[in-house]
Amino acid sequence: MHFDWSPAFISIKITLIATIIIFFLGLAAAWWMVNYRGRWQGLLDGILTLPLVLPPTVAGFGILLLIGKNGPIGKLLGMFDINIIFTWHAAVIASIVVAFPLMYKTARGAFEQIDPNILNAARTLGVSEWKVFWRVSVPLARPGIAAATALAFARSMGEFGATLMVAGSIPGQTQTIPIAIYFATLGGEMRVALFWVLVILSISLTVIVIMNNWNNAQRKLKLGAGGK
């Protein structure tokens, strides 16, 4: 009997692409908000965090309003005969939307723990803001950034509601592991559903354990360097 492995490949592809995009967007947003002192700070933070507390179906509906055929982005893309809805690209967008707040909030917390005197010292030496960010802030916040990336990866891998609304469940194209679990359960194929549950648990747990071990190794290196 042939077993369809496509949900695993589709999930991994979507999750990796989404995590890479989330990594850079989340870092940029977190760093900008840490340094932003404007009157709209609370509102902007709420907007960036909002998908974290919204039901995934609400997030999916919002994405549909934007990139659907009648949405502003959808109409613009339609002029070039580009359709995103019910493709794996839509699944990537859904994963980015729902997982972004985890990357943003965790990375922001890591940046806020950095001693501002260290950053100011670098600036007084003539270091540009770009280098202060990449060569000072990011290395100092590395454990928190690694944790944020792992959380974003796991959340993206487990995304279901928004993905189902904007990408559907097309076997071999948009059917991810969570969606495969859902439809296998509906069809009474409990063994198949259990198999995919074990697969997604294994992948997510492996990523988190790797990140934890890496953080522990980095911490030991710092302690060792500090003791010399």
Contacts in CASP RR format, 6 or more apart in sequence:
PFRMAT RR
TARGET T0000
AUTHOR 0000-0000-0000
METHOD contacts of the structure
MODEL  1
MHFDWSPAFISIKITLIATIIIFFLGLAAAWWMVNYRGRWQGLLDGILTL
PLVLPPTVAGFGILLLIGKNGPIGKLLGMFDINIIFTWHAAVIASIVVAF
PLMYKTARGAFEQIDPNILNAARTLGVSEWKVFWRVSVPLARPGIAAATA
LAFARSMGEFGATLMVAGSIPGQTQTIPIAIYFATLGGEMRVALFWVLVI
LSISLTVIVIMNNWNNAQRKLKLGAGGK
4 171 0 8 1.000
4 172 0 8 1.000
6 171 0 8 1.000
6 172 0 8 1.000
6 175 0 8 1.000
7 172 0 8 1.000
7 175 0 8 1.000
7 176 0 8 1.000
7 177 0 8 1.000
7 179 0 8 1.000
7 180 0 8 1.000
7 196 0 8 1.000
8 177 0 8 1.000
8 199 0 8 1.000
10 88 0 8 1.000
10 91 0 8 1.000
10 172 0 8 1.000
10 173 0 8 1.000
10 174 0 8 1.000
10 175 0 8 1.000
10 176 0 8 1.000
11 157 0 8 1.000
11 176 0 8 1.000
11 177 0 8 1.000
11 178 0 8 1.000
11 200 0 8 1.000
12 203 0 8 1.000
13 88 0 8 1.000
14 88 0 8 1.000
14 91 0 8 1.000
14 92 0 8 1.000
14 95 0 8 1.000
14 156 0 8 1.000
14 176 0 8 1.000
15 95 0 8 1.000
15 153 0 8 1.000
15 156 0 8 1.000
15 157 0 8 1.000
17 92 0 8 1.000
18 92 0 8 1.000
18 95 0 8 1.000
18 96 0 8 1.000
18 99 0 8 1.000
18 152 0 8 1.000
18 156 0 8 1.000
19 99 0 8 1.000
19 149 0 8 1.000
19 152 0 8 1.000
19 153 0 8 1.000
19 156 0 8 1.000
21 92 0 8 1.000
21 96 0 8 1.000
22 96 0 8 1.000
22 99 0 8 1.000
22 100 0 8 1.000
22 103 0 8 1.000
22 152 0 8 1.000
22 156 0 8 1.000
23 103 0 8 1.000
23 149 0 8 1.000
23 152 0 8 1.000
25 96 0 8 1.000
25 100 0 8 1.000
25 103 0 8 1.000
26 100 0 8 1.000
26 103 0 8 1.000
26 104 0 8 1.000
26 107 0 8 1.000
26 148 0 8 1.000
27 103 0 8 1.000
27 107 0 8 1.000
27 138 0 8 1.000
27 145 0 8 1.000
29 48 0 8 1.000
29 100 0 8 1.000
29 104 0 8 1.000
29 108 0 8 1.000
30 103 0 8 1.000
30 104 0 8 1.000
30 105 0 8 1.000
30 107 0 8 1.000
30 108 0 8 1.000
30 109 0 8 1.000
30 110 0 8 1.000
30 111 0 8 1.000
31 107 0 8 1.000
31 111 0 8 1.000
31 133 0 8 1.000
31 137 0 8 1.000
33 41 0 8 1.000
33 44 0 8 1.000
33 45 0 8 1.000
33 48 0 8 1.000
33 104 0 8 1.000
33 108 0 8 1.000
34 108 0 8 1.000
34 111 0 8 1.000
34 112 0 8 1.000
36 44 0 8 1.000
48 100 0 8 1.000
48 101 0 8 1.000
48 104 0 8 1.000
49 101 0 8 1.000
49 104 0 8 1.000
49 105 0 8 1.000
50 101 0 8 1.000
51 59 0 8 1.000
51 97 0 8 1.000
51 98 0 8 1.000
51 100 0 8 1.000
51 101 0 8 1.000
52 101 0 8 1.000
52 102 0 8 1.000
52 105 0 8 1.000
56 98 0 8 1.000
56 159 0 8 1.000
56 160 0 8 1.000
56 161 0 8 1.000
56 162 0 8 1.000
57 161 0 8 1.000
57 162 0 8 1.000
57 165 0 8 1.000
59 94 0 8 1.000
59 97 0 8 1.000
59 98 0 8 1.000
59 162 0 8 1.000
60 94 0 8 1.000
60 97 0 8 1.000
60 161 0 8 1.000
60 162 0 8 1.000
60 165 0 8 1.000
60 166 0 8 1.000
61 165 0 8 1.000
63 90 0 8 1.000
63 93 0 8 1.000
63 94 0 8 1.000
63 97 0 8 1.000
63 162 0 8 1.000
63 165 0 8 1.000
63 166 0 8 1.000
64 85 0 8 1.000
64 165 0 8 1.000
64 166 0 8 1.000
65 71 0 8 1.000
66 72 0 8 1.000
66 73 0 8 1.000
66 74 0 8 1.000
67 73 0 8 1.000
67 74 0 8 1.000
67 77 0 8 1.000
67 84 0 8 1.000
67 85 0 8 1.000
67 90 0 8 1.000
67 93 0 8 1.000
67 166 0 8 1.000
68 74 0 8 1.000
68 84 0 8 1.000
68 85 0 8 1.000
69 75 0 8 1.000
69 78 0 8 1.000
69 83 0 8 1.000
69 85 0 8 1.000
74 84 0 8 1.000
77 83 0 8 1.000
77 84 0 8 1.000
84 90 0 8 1.000
84 93 0 8 1.000
85 166 0 8 1.000
85 167 0 8 1.000
86 166 0 8 1.000
86 167 0 8 1.000
86 168 0 8 1.000
86 170 0 8 1.000
86 174 0 8 1.000
87 167 0 8 1.000
87 173 0 8 1.000
87 174 0 8 1.000
88 167 0 8 1.000
88 173 0 8 1.000
88 174 0 8 1.000
90 163 0 8 1.000
90 166 0 8 1.000
90 167 0 8 1.000
90 174 0 8 1.000
91 159 0 8 1.000
91 163 0 8 1.000
91 166 0 8 1.000
91 167 0 8 1.000
91 174 0 8 1.000
91 176 0 8 1.000
93 166 0 8 1.000
94 159 0 8 1.000
94 161 0 8 1.000
94 162 0 8 1.000
94 163 0 8 1.000
94 165 0 8 1.000
94 166 0 8 1.000
94 167 0 8 1.000
95 155 0 8 1.000
95 156 0 8 1.000
95 159 0 8 1.000
95 162 0 8 1.000
95 163 0 8 1.000
96 156 0 8 1.000
97 162 0 8 1.000
98 155 0 8 1.000
98 156 0 8 1.000
98 159 0 8 1.000
98 162 0 8 1.000
99 151 0 8 1.000
99 152 0 8 1.000
99 153 0 8 1.000
99 155 0 8 1.000
99 156 0 8 1.000
99 159 0 8 1.000
100 152 0 8 1.000
102 148 0 8 1.000
102 151 0 8 1.000
102 152 0 8 1.000
102 155 0 8 1.000
103 148 0 8 1.000
103 149 0 8 1.000
103 151 0 8 1.000
103 152 0 8 1.000
104 148 0 8 1.000
105 148 0 8 1.000
106 144 0 8 1.000
106 145 0 8 1.000
106 147 0 8 1.000
106 148 0 8 1.000
106 151 0 8 1.000
107 141 0 8 1.000
107 144 0 8 1.000
107 145 0 8 1.000
107 148 0 8 1.000
109 144 0 8 1.000
110 141 0 8 1.000
110 143 0 8 1.000
110 144 0 8 1.000
110 145 0 8 1.000
110 147 0 8 1.000
110 148 0 8 1.000
111 137 0 8 1.000
111 141 0 8 1.000
113 141 0 8 1.000
114 137 0 8 1.000
114 140 0 8 1.000
114 141 0 8 1.000
118 136 0 8 1.000
118 140 0 8 1.000
119 132 0 8 1.000
119 136 0 8 1.000
119 137 0 8 1.000
122 131 0 8 1.000
122 132 0 8 1.000
122 136 0 8 1.000
123 129 0 8 1.000
123 132 0 8 1.000
127 135 0 8 1.000
127 136 0 8 1.000
138 145 0 8 1.000
142 218 0 8 1.000
143 215 0 8 1.000
143 218 0 8 1.000
143 219 0 8 1.000
144 215 0 8 1.000
146 211 0 8 1.000
146 214 0 8 1.000
146 215 0 8 1.000
147 211 0 8 1.000
147 215 0 8 1.000
149 211 0 8 1.000
150 207 0 8 1.000
150 208 0 8 1.000
150 211 0 8 1.000
153 204 0 8 1.000
153 207 0 8 1.000
154 204 0 8 1.000
154 207 0 8 1.000
154 208 0 8 1.000
157 177 0 8 1.000
157 200 0 8 1.000
157 203 0 8 1.000
157 204 0 8 1.000
158 176 0 8 1.000
158 177 0 8 1.000
158 178 0 8 1.000
158 200 0 8 1.000
158 204 0 8 1.000
159 176 0 8 1.000
159 178 0 8 1.000
160 176 0 8 1.000
160 178 0 8 1.000
160 179 0 8 1.000
160 182 0 8 1.000
163 174 0 8 1.000
163 176 0 8 1.000
163 178 0 8 1.000
163 179 0 8 1.000
164 179 0 8 1.000
164 182 0 8 1.000
167 174 0 8 1.000
168 174 0 8 1.000
168 175 0 8 1.000
168 179 0 8 1.000
169 175 0 8 1.000
169 179 0 8 1.000
169 182 0 8 1.000
169 183 0 8 1.000
175 183 0 8 1.000
177 196 0 8 1.000
177 199 0 8 1.000
177 200 0 8 1.000
178 200 0 8 1.000
180 192 0 8 1.000
180 193 0 8 1.000
180 196 0 8 1.000
181 193 0 8 1.000
181 196 0 8 1.000
181 197 0 8 1.000
181 200 0 8 1.000
184 190 0 8 1.000
184 192 0 8 1.000
184 193 0 8 1.000
184 196 0 8 1.000
185 193 0 8 1.000
END
